[in-house]
Amino acid sequence: MKLEVILSQIIKKVSESFERVSLEEDLSYHQHLEKVFLLETRDLDEKNKQRLFDEIFRLGPLETLLNDPTLTEVIVNGPHQI
């Protein structure tokens, strides 16, 4: 399954269930998102799981670049061109 599809499923499930689940389990939105993320990505390999994690909880495709100590500059020319 494509990562984009999994990402949209996670967002949809969190949005649809947050109010009900947060009242039942006293979870914050972030905690609920983490819980759904773990359930929805349990069958993914580590590389794809990390890509989705970066997309949801961090800076997406910029995360790898920002963590690279050999880079001194990152130029973003638009939403699809880095």
Protein Blocks (a to p, Z undefined) as FASTA:
>chain_A
ZZklmmmmmmmmmmmmmmmmmmmnopafklmmmmmmmmmmmmpcfklmmmmmmmmmmnmj
mlmmmmmmkbcbdcdfbjkbZZ
